[in-house]
Amino acid sequence: MTTTAISNWYQTNWQSLQSEIERIRHLLECYIEENSSDSQADAAISPPVALGQLSSKFNLQNFERDILFFCVGTELDPNFADLCAQAAGNLNQNYPTLSLALGAFPSANFFVLSPHNPIQRWKMIEFAPGLTLTQAAMRIDQRILCYLLGVPAVDQHLLGIASFPDLAHPAINLPPSQQAIADQLIATWSNSPKPLPHLQLCGVDYSSKYHIFSNLCDRLNYNLGIISTATLPTSPNDIYQLTRRWEREAILSDRVLFLVCDHSTDDPHQKAAISLFIENINTPLIISSRERLQNQQRALINFDIPSLSFEEQTAIWSTHLGAEAINLKGEITVLASQFNLNYITIQAACQQTKSAETSSLEQLWNFCRTQARPQLDNLAQRIDTTAQWTDLVLPERPVQVLKDIADQLQQRHKVYRNWGFAKKSGRGLGITALFYGDSGTGKTMAAELLANQFRLDLYRIDLSAVVSKYIGETEKNLARIFDAAETGGAILLFDEADALFGKRSEVKDSHDRHANVEVSYLLQRMEAYQGLAILTTNLKDALDNAFMRRIRFMVDFPFPTPELRSQIWEHIFPALTPTQGLDYKKLGQLQVAGGNIRNIAMISAFLAANENEPVKMKHIKIAAQREYMKLKKLLTDTEVQGWA
């Protein structure tokens, strides 16, 4: 409405409110004079605009409207208190009661005492405690009073539980795939009788689901309301009261509820509360969840919300970068290929680039990498990577395989996008590698140098947190890992993977069957994952053959030869570390892997620093003895032969 139209509405509504209050005053005066049948009191008066809307929304009859304005008059006219006292014949009873309303108003009926009566069911009137229902002091609910006055408000009982965002104008232009889903939602509700069916948007990206919801509300002229299931009470009575409160608010302000169920919970009481809330709410509801919720009583119409396609992301980049896209020489396709971002994140990246003095692919890459960084809580540890190719000492064959992995990471965009492999099939686009060998032979370092070279995040998966004894929990944890990692194409490092990826066993009981289900699920996710997944193991033969077929690269990390151990020793000390008289050939005689060599080098550095000397062979010998003790090995004379 225009400003003038709004002003006219308020003026008309206020004048009619005053007339209605005056009518109620006259009814009370007639009751005091025992002349309740006065014709003027019974005269029909056009109800206020807001009251007419309220009556229509909640099916209020004449007596319920009279009760409401009995309370409104008390709020707005100080003389109503004296009228109440005179009508009750008690100077202390200067407040409205149902007893007075039943006696004074011509359309009175006892249905008002029923909890099913609209003013009782929708909590339009509050009653003071401690007296009988008909004698208790009445006051109009604040939210209803504000509605009748045309004052913007929301139910105070919902604050802290629900939020009421305004629709953003102009609203974002949904990408084609999401616009099609919004059209389906609107068609579903447009062709359904009331109460409207509940809709469920399933997917990982909350932002995309929220903007589809906003688009629907904008097009159907609904207001927005959001409740997170984390704020729901667990008591059935509290859930019932919250449901009625929300339904009243939704009816008053034409709101659609967006129920956010994206945060999983293992609390059975919380799960029961969520189910009870969904089953009993009768106003428009859209549920946001990562996985489909199943309700026994209320059917949910499900819509899966996939991530934006490569083409959609590229179009969003180009639109928001504008002229800057030319400066990047088409490299935005590399960003769209690597990072699976939503509309808002891409928009933010473009805005940051435009605000900078100079823009580059590196700036955008670093921003996207940070924004896409997955939230894996306690399931994985992000490793800061600094390793270089010169830090890795391996035989020629495994080094060549690692370089092949690097080449495929480098050329993924060209092969998958430009040459059409991604369009032919969406499966198997990820790169899966198996690093096998003894502990300390460089498996983790190899993963670090790949992540560092391509500026990707590296996450070491904590298998003890992933594997659960409860049925279905391991699959949920794996889903969280892969879903979160997809956004930024992070490198996943499943360390000591044989604990999870072992051979599928012959089914002898339910535990074997469950273990095989976990393995099968993991196989599916690995096949669909479009990043680099690295499995490390000390026991190659423990892996299931089905895994071996799906592993693109297998890299052997052998125990280093004396020559390779000497090379490791040559690079193990940082350039700033003072050394004196180190014989790397002799140091190569120590029969330990690279990880142990690093430990020995660090221990010897502390020994030398404590003596205020450079690192010498004597310090390394003492450090080697201590490392061997930890390994429960004996340092032989052959290994230290010729040492000073």
N, C-alpha and C positions, 0 to 999 in steps of 0.2 A: 504494500500500500504506500501511497505518497504521504508526505508529511501532513498535508491538509486533510487527507482521508483519515489518517490516524488521529489527528486532533478532533475531527468531527465525531469519530467513534467514541473517544473518551468522553466528550461532552454529552453526547446522546446517552451513553451508558450511565454517566454520573447523574444526569437528570432523572433517568428512570429509576436508579437506585434510591434517590431521595424520595421519589413518589412511592416506591414500594415500602420504604421505611415508614413513611407517613401513614400508609395504609395499615401497617402492623400497629403503629401507635394508636390509630383510631379503633382498631379491634380491641386493644387492651383497655382503652378508655371506656368503650362500650361494656366490656366485661366488668370493669369496676363499677359502672353504673347499672349493672345487671340488665343491659340492653344489647346483648350480643347479636340480636337479629337485625340490627340497624341496617337499612338498605344501602347506605353509603359505604358501610364497612364491607358489604358483600359485593360491591360493584366491581366488575371486571376491569382490571388495569393491565395494559400491555406490559409484559415483563421486561426487565432490563435485558440488553443484548447479551451480556455475559451469562445472566441467569438462564436465558433461553437456551444458550449453547450447553450450559451445565445440565439443564433438565433433559435435553435431548441426548447427551452423551451417557447419562446415568439413569434415564427413565424416571425422573423425579415427578411425583404427583403434587397437587396443590398443597397438601398438608406438609410435605417435606420441604417445599419451597418456603412456606410460612415459618417453619422452624428455623431454617437457615437465616431468614431475614430478621427473625426475632433476635438471633445472636448477632447479626450484622448491626442492627440498630443499637444493641448494647455496646458494641465496639465503637461506633461512630457518633452516637448521641448520648451525652452524659445524663440526660433527663430520663433515659430508659430505666436506670436503676431505681428511681423513685416510683416509676410506673409499676415495676416488678414488685416492689415492696407493698404498694397500695393494693395491687391485684391479689397478692398472697395474704394480705392482712397481717403482715409481720414486717416491721421495719428492718429487721436483720436479714430478711430474705430478699435482698435487693439484686437478684440475679435471675436469669431465665431458667425455668425448669420444664420438664416434659409435662408435669402436672398442670402448670399454668397454660401450656400450649394446648393440652387436651381440653381444657375448660374454656379457653378464650377463642380458639380458631374454629370457624364453622365447618371446615372440611376435616376435622379431627377424626382419627381412627387408630385403633390399638395395634395395627400392623407395624407402627413405628417402634414398638418394643422388641420386634423380632430381629435377631442378628442377620436375617436375610434382607431386611429393609435397606434400601440404598444408602441412607445416611449412616446406618450402623455398619453395613458391610464395607463401605469405602471410607470409614473413619472421618466423615465430614464434620462430626460433632464430637467434642471431648467432654467427658463427664468427670466431675470431681469425685475422688474416692471417699468412702466412709458413710454414704447415705444410700437409701434405696434409689433405684434407677429413676423413678419419676420425681423424686425430691432432690436429686443431686444437681448441683450447679452445672449449667451447660455453657460451653464456649465453642465458637466456630474454629475449625482447624485453620492454622495460619495459611497453609497452601491454598485452601478453598477460598478464604477471604481475599487473598491476593488475586486469585483467578477472577472473582467477582468484580474486583476493583480494576482489573486489567493491568495489574502490576507484575512485571517479570519476576518469576520465582521458581524454585524447585523444592521438592519435599525435603525438609531438614533431616528427616530420618534416613534419607538415602545418601547424605553427604558422608564421605569416607568409604562408602561402598561403591557408589556409582559416580561416573563423571559424565558431563554433558557438554561435549565439544561443539562449537559452532561449525557449520559447513564452511570449508574454505572456498572463497570466491576470488578469482575463477578456479574451479576445480580442475585437477590435472586431467589431461586427455589420456584415457586408458589405452594401453597398447591393444592391438586388434584381438589377441587371444583372450585378454581379460575383459575387453568390451563385449565380446561374444558371450562370456559367462554372465556378465551383468545383465545382458539382454535375456538370457535364459531365466535368471532369477525373477526379473520383472514379469516375464511371460507366465512363470509358475504361479506367482501371486495374483496376477490379473485374471487368471482362469480358474482360481480356486475359491470356494465358498468360505465364509468366515465361521469359526476362527481360522486364520491363515495357517497353513502348515509351517512347521519349523524348518529352516534351511540350515545346512551345515557346509561351511567352507573348509576343506581339508588341504593342508599344505604346510611347508616349512616356513615360508616367508610371511610373517604377520603383516608387514607393510602392504603387500599386494592385496591381501584379504581385506584389510581395512579400507583401501581405496576403492575396491569393488563395492563394499558396503556403502561408502560415502556416495558413490556414483548412483547407486540404487535410491538412496534417501533423497538425493538432489532431484532426481527425475520423477519420483513419486511424491515429492513435497512432504517428506517426513523429516522430523528432527532426530538427532542422534542421541543415543545413550549407551554407555559402556559399563559393563561390570566384569571384573576378573573373578574367576572362580576361587582364587586365593583369598578373597575377602568374604566369601559366603560363610554364614554361620553353619553350625552342624546340627543344632537342635531342630527337630521337625517343626516345633511350634514357631521358632524364630524364622525358619524357612517359609512357613505359611504366611507369617506377618510380612516378611520382606516381599513375597510374591504379590500380596494384595497391595502393598505400598507401591511397588513398581508398576503394577497394572493400572493403578489410579493415575500415576504420573504419566504413563504412556497414553492413557485415554485423554487426559487433560491437555497434553501438549503434542499429541500426534507423534509419538516417539517410537522408533524401532530400537530394540535392545540388541547390542552386539555383545554376546557372552563369550569372553576370552577364556578358552580352555587349553591354551597352548602349553602351559606349564603342567607337566605330568605330576601326579601325586600317588603315593602308595598307601595313604591313609584311608582305610575303608570307610570311616565316618565321613570324610570329605567327599569320597566318591559317591556315597549314598546321598549326601546333601545335593551334589550336582545333579544327580539323576532325579531326585525329588523336585528340585527347582524347575528343571526342564519339563518334566511331565505335567506340572500343575499350572504353568504360566499360559495364559490364553491371549496375550497380546503379541504383535509381530516380533519374532525372534530369529536372529541369525547367529549361528554358533561358529566360532573360530577355533579350530583344533588342528593339531599336527596329524593325528590319526583319527579315524572315524570312531565316534562314540556310538555305543549301542544302547538304546533305551527300550525297555520291555513293553511299556505302555504307550509311548508316543512315537510315532514313526517320524524319522528324520529324512528329508530329501537331501542327498549328498551331492556336492560339487567339488571335484578335485581341482586345485589351483596349482598348475605347474609353474616352473620357473619361466622367465621370459626366454624366448628363443634367441639364437645368435642374431638373426636378422632384426628382431625387435630391439635388442640392446644396441645394435649398431645404429639404428635409426634414431634412438633416443640420444645417443652420444652426438650424432651429427646435428640434430635439432638444437640441442642446448649449447654445443660448442660454437655453432654458427661459423663465423669467419675463421675462428681459431682452428677449426678442423682442417683447413687448408694448410696451415702452418705445420700440422702434425703429419702431413703427407700420407694420409690414409692409414696411419699406424693405430687408429682407434679400433680397427678390426682385430688387432693383436690383443687389445684390452678386452674386447667383447669375447674373444676366444678363450682367454685365460680366466677372467673373473665373471662369475654368474651373479650379477648385481641386479637389484630392483630399481625401479624408476627413481625413487627419491635419492638413493645413494649416487646414482649416475648424475642426477641433477646437481647434487651437492658438490661432486667432483668437478663438474664443469664450472660451477660458480666460483669455486676456489681457484681454478685455473685462470678464469677471466680477471679475478682480482689481483693476481700476481703480475709482476712487471714482465716476466717472461714465462712462457709455458713450454713444457717439454713432455715427452713420453715418460721420462723418468719420474717427473713430479706426479703425473697422473697415476703411474704404476704404484708408487709408494703410498699415495693416498688410498687407492683401491685395495692394496694389500692390507693396509691397516683397517679399513672399514670392513673388509671381508673376513677378517681374522675370526675364526670360529670360537664360540664359547663352549668349551668342552668340560668345564668344571674340573672334577677330579679324575676324569677318564683318560686324560692325556696331558703330557707336559710339552710345552713349546720350547724348542732348543734354539738358542741364539747361535747362528752359524758363522764361522770365520775361516773354515778349512779351505785350503787351496789344493790344486792338483799336485803341487810340489810337496805337500805334506803327506801324500799317500804313497807308500812304497809297497808295490806289488809286482808279481811277475807280469810279463807282457800280455798274456792272454786275458786275465781278468781286467786289466787296465783297458784293453781294447773293447771289451764288452761294456764297461762303464762309459766309454766314449760313445758307443752305439746308443746307449740310453740317453746320453746328453744330446746326441744328434736328433733323436726322435722328439725329445722335449723341445728342441729348437725349431723343428720343422712341422710340429703338429698342426699349426694353423694352415700351412700350405697344403698338406696332404688331406686333412679332414675337411677344410672349408673350400679352398680354391680348387682342389682336385675332386671334391664330391664324395669322399668316403663317409662323411658324417650324414649326408642325405641318404646314402644307400642303406645304412643301418646305424641305429643309435647305440648298439651294444659293442662292447670290446674296444671302445675308443680310449680307454685308460691304458696306462703302462704299468704292468705288474712285474716286479723283479723279486727274485729270491737270492738273498745273500747268505751263503752257508760257509761255515768254518768255525774253528775254535775261538774261544773268547779272546779279545784283545788283538785280533788279526786285522782290524780296520773296517769292519762292517758299518759301524755307526759313523765313522769318519767319512766313508764314501757317501753315505746319505747326506751328511752335512755339506760336503763340497758341491754336490748336485744342487741342493737347496740354495747355497750361497751363490753359485754361478748364475742361476736363473731367478734370483731374488724371490724365492718362494718360502713360505713358512714351513718349518719341519716340526711335526708332532710325534713324539714317542708315545705309543699307546700303552697305558698301564693295564696289563691283562688281568691283574688281580682285582681291579675295579670293574672290568668288563664282564668277566665270567661270573655268573651267579648260579647258585643252587636252585633258585626258584624258576619254575617253568615260565618261559617267555621273556624273562628279564635280560638274559644275554642278548637276545635278538633286539630288544629295545635299546640297549646300550650301543650295540653295533650300528643301529639305525641312526642314533644321535650322532655318532662319530662321522659316518659317511655323509649324512645330510648337512652337517655343519661344515665339513671339509669341502663339499661341492662348491660352495659360494666362492671360495678363493683358490680352488685347485691346489690346496695344501698337499705337501708330501706326507704320507702316513707311514710311520715306521713301527711295524708290529715286531717288537723285540722279543726274542725267544718264542717265536710264533708256534713252535711245535706244541706248546701248552694249549693252544686254541685250535690250531689247524691240523691236529693229528689225524691219523687214519680213522675213517669211519668204521665202527665196529659192527660185528654181527649182532642183530637185535635179539637179546635174550630176555630183557625186561624193559620196563617203561623208562628207566634211566638211559639205557642205550638208545632207545627210540628218540628221546628228547635230545641227546647229544648229536645224533645224526641230523635232526631238524636244524639245530644250530649251525652245523657245518653247511648244510644245503642253503640256508639263508645267507650265510657269509659268501658262498660261491656266487649267488645271484647279485649281491651288492658289489662284489669285486668286479664282476663282469660289466656292471652298469656304471661304475665309478669312472669319472673322466679325468682324474688326476693320476699322480704316481703313487702307487702303493708298494712299499718295500717290506718284505717279510725276511726276518733274520732267524737263523736257527743254528744250533751246534750239531743237530742231528738231521741231516737231509733225508735219511731213509725213513724218518718218522712221519713224513708228510703224506697225505692222501694223494693217490694218483689223479683224482679229479682236479686237485689243485695244480698239480704239475702240468696238466693240459692247458690250464688257463694262465700259466705264468709265461710271460713273453721272454723274459731274460733270466738266466741263472748264472750267478757270479760266484766262483769258488775263491774263498779267501784262505789260502793254505798257510800252514805254519811257516814263518819266514826262514829262509836258508841263512847261513852265516853271512853271506855277501849282502843279502837284503837287510839283515839285522845291523850290519855295519853302516849301510846307507841310512837306516832309521836313526842310528846314533849321531850321524853327521848333521841331521836336521832337528834333533830333539831339543837342543838348548836354544832359547831365544837369543837374538843378536846382542842384547844388552847383558847377557850373563857372562861374567868373566870365567874363562877356563884356562887351564895350563897343563900341557903335557898329556893330553888325551890321545890314546891310540885306538882309533875306531875299529881297526881290524881285530885287535884283541878284545875290545868291548863286544864285537859281534860273536865272540865265543860263548857269551851268556845265552843259554838256551831258554829264552823267554820271548813272548810275543810283543807286539808293539805297545799294547796297553800296559804291560808290565814294565817295559823299557821307560815309558813315560813316568810311571810311578817311581822307578829307581832314580831317574834323572831329577825329579823334584825333591826326593828325600836327600839326595846328595847335595843339591843346591842349598837346602836348609842347613845341612851339616857344615858346608863350607862357609856359609854366611855367619854361622855361630862362631866359627874360628877366625872370621875376618880374613879369609883366604879365597882365592879363585877355586873353582871346582877342579879337583885333581882325581887321579885314578884311585887314590886311597879312599876318598869320600865315596866314590861310586862302588868300591868293593864293600864298604860297610853297608851302604844302602842296598846293595844286591843281597847281602846276607839277610837283611831284615825282610826284604820282599820274598825271598825264598822261604823264610820261616812262615810267613803268612800263607804261602802256597803249599806248605808242608812238603817242601823239597829240600834236598841237601845240595849246597853249593860245592861242586867238586873241584879238585885241584886242576883238572884239565881245563875247566872253564876259566880259571884265573891264572893259568900258566903264563909266566913271563911278565906278570904284573909286578910293579914295584911294591 
